[in-house]
Amino acid sequence: MIRIKLNMLRALAISVLLVSNMAQASETIKLPDTSNTDYKTIKSYKVGESGPLGGKVYFIDETGQHGLEAKTADELNSATWNDAVTAASAYNADWHLPTITELKLLYEQRNSVGGFTKDDYWSSTELDSNSAWIQGFLNGDQDRYNKYSKLKVRAVRAF
């Protein structure tokens, strides 16, 4: 996949339409590589589809190419906040414990991602040295919990 700024993508798409027929397939657009005559496929994503690293997409920007994906299952049965941070980033540097904002978006798309329990999930957003914010997956509430509490963990990543 290549990353192209939105303005460059629009300008390139317009020039391709003016010069030749744009090749389109389901969910992909082929744009010419300006360095040669080869074509590169740009993947567009939708909420609920598999993301680039196998998670479920739960947020997409206006280009359809960048967003957030979540693992399809909880990391651990339950964990303290410190263990949650470690577990969520165990795959590689891209995966992380979601911020409270990312977690709220995930809650809003919970049915598209699936596998959640009606329980509280840790966010990476700290209130102070002893507590961090959580997202309730029963009724959507957000609150702060002591970091020694054991809650659910779901890793996310941006793409």
N, C-alpha and C positions, 0 to 999 in steps of 0.2 A: 504494500500500500504506500501511496505517496501522500504527503501533506501539502496542500496548496491553499494559500490564503484565499478567502472568499472572493475578494475583488479580482484576483488573478484567475480564479476558476470561472467567474462570470465573463470576464473579457475573453478568455480562451474559448469558452462555450459559444459565445457570440461569433467569434471569428471562424470557428469550425462550422457553424451553421451557415455562414455566408459563403465559405469556400467549398464545402463538400457536405455530403449527407452525414449526419451524426449517427454512428452505430450505437444502437441501444439494445440491451437485453433486460430481462426481468431483474430489477434492482441494481443494475450496473450501467455505467455510462463509459464509453471508451473515448478518451481524449488523446490527441496526438502528443507525443513527447517532442518538445521543441528542439531537442538536441539531435534527433534523427527521425526516421519515418516510422518507427515502431509505435505501437499503441500500448498504453498502460490502462489497466482496469481500475476504476475508482469504485470501491464498495460502499454502498449506502446501507445503513442499519435502521431498524425499526424497533421500538420498545417490545420486549418479549422474545426477540430473536436471540440466537447465540452470538456472543460478542467475539472479538478477535482472539481472545485467549480462553474461550469456552464458557465464560460466565453468561448470565442473562442480561441483556441490555435493558436498563431501566431509565435512562435519560439520554436524549439526543439533542445536539445543537441544530441550528437552522440549516447547516449543510448536509446533515444526515450522516456525516462521516466521523464525527467525534462525539464522545459522550461518556457515560459511565456504565460499567457492567459489574454485576455482583456474582459471587460464587453461588452455585445452585444449592448448596447445603451449608448449615451452620458449621463453624470450625470445631467447636468443642461442645460438650453438653452444657457446661457453664464454666465461667472463668472470672477471676478477679480482673480489674482493669489492666494491670501490668501484664498479666498472662494473655489478655485479649489483644493487646497491642502486639505482643510477640507472635501469637498465633496467626493474626491477620496478615502479618508481613512475612510469614515463613516461606511463601512461594518464591518471591523475589521482590525487588525494590518497588515494582509497580503496584502490587497489592498492599492494601493498608486497611486499618480500622477506619470506617467512614467518619467524617466530620458530622456534627449534628445536622447541618444543612443537607449533606449527602444522604444521611440516614432518614431524614424527613421525606426526601424524594423517593427513597427506597420504600418507605412505608406506604406512600401514596401509590406506588406501582407494585405492591406486594403480591397481588394476584397474577401479574405478568411474570414475576420472577419465581414465585412459589417456594414451598418448603419451610415457611416460617411457622413458629409456634406462637400462640397468643401469650407472649411473654415480653419482658423488657430486654432490649439490646443495647450494648455499649456503643458510645461514640468516642472519637478521639479528642473531642472538645472538653478541655478541663475547665472546671470552675475555679479551683484552687489546688493546692498540693494534696488535699485529702479527698476531693470529689471531682466527678466528671458527669457530663450530661448523658442521659439515656433517652431512648425512644421506645415508648410502649407500643407493642403490636396488637394489643387487645382493643384499645379505644383511641390510639393516636396521640396520647399525652406525652409530653416531654417533661423531664424532671432531672434533678441531680441525685446521684447516689454516692455513697462512700465507696472509694476505690477497692475496698476489701470485700464488697458484696460480690456474689457470684451471679453473673448474668450471661445471656446468650451473646454470640459473636458471629458476625457475617463480614467477610472480607470483600472489598470493592477495589476497583481500579479505574482510572481515566484512560481513554484511548483517543 
